[in-house]
């Protein structure tokens, strides 16, 4: 009898074990499913973009991995595994095949850079040769001010290489300078106050905006300069402690060379008192690049955003301004702001971050005036009603939202889509409002 009861209890225990295991497995699958769903939501919100930090990714992966190792043949576990696998791949960002025409602007720009650099090198050789007779043989060590007077070297020329600008720019007691040298070998102070610097420097900035955005990576320049006077300044103050005053020779620039890029010179007849060698050739060469030269009057919002991007990539500043709402490019400062700061930002991004963007179809809404395209409202109105509402509503103002998706040189999507607002008044042409927005 006792043996029979023992066998029965044993059988019941064996029958209960799978049921308990199944209940535990269902709980584990439920927990894992929760984190997988949260991870999938995060991925969906990114809309093809990649995030630096995912809140639920690691937990979801760990829980599904543990289940897969323990229950490799369970179909429910396999389903979770496939979901995590799909979400993980999507979390790395969407990809596209880069088309050759998307990066043609980089090749065009490099060819132009090489041409301007070659012309600059040729002119630089002529400039150096024409100043050879009055050239100080070596920049360093600089002439010792205890042994040489200003009259001895005033009007002579010195070639300063590896000029670090703006890293060594400073405001001193007697002016604004770039310092070159060190206490043991003496100092040269390049005077930044006059047009001898400002003219060529403005030309360098025009080169960067119109020819070659990669110049922003250049840290060291070469300057041919003329000795004008001597001063005592504190060039190292703030960098290596309080610093001390050192005598240094003040020089004014004759020509500026940015190695591998350009040569800029003072030109008293130029509007900005300076030019870079080959500047007069740039616009004619770029005309051959331009794939779009005017904005059509009937342009759609998404096509306008494409043209806006093309203008930036092809460095067509005139077309760039045509795309932007005139409200933001007129007046005393509007064009300068659009031209300088945000133009430069766009140039940098299309060289350092992404090479192309695609655009969604626009979502258009009426911000002011009567909307004849609103079918729901028009259901209740006859033609006379519509005409009256159009009259009292005034000029119709429409706004469109177009989303951009940017891709890097490898075809990887960068971040989530970015919205861009455009505006049209009175049924006229569309213009870009958010010209500052990244792609």
Order of alpha helices (4+ residues) and beta strands (2+ residues): alpha-alpha-alpha-alpha-alpha-beta-beta-beta-beta-alpha-beta-beta-beta-beta-alpha-alpha-alpha-alpha-alpha-beta-beta-alpha-alpha-beta-beta-beta
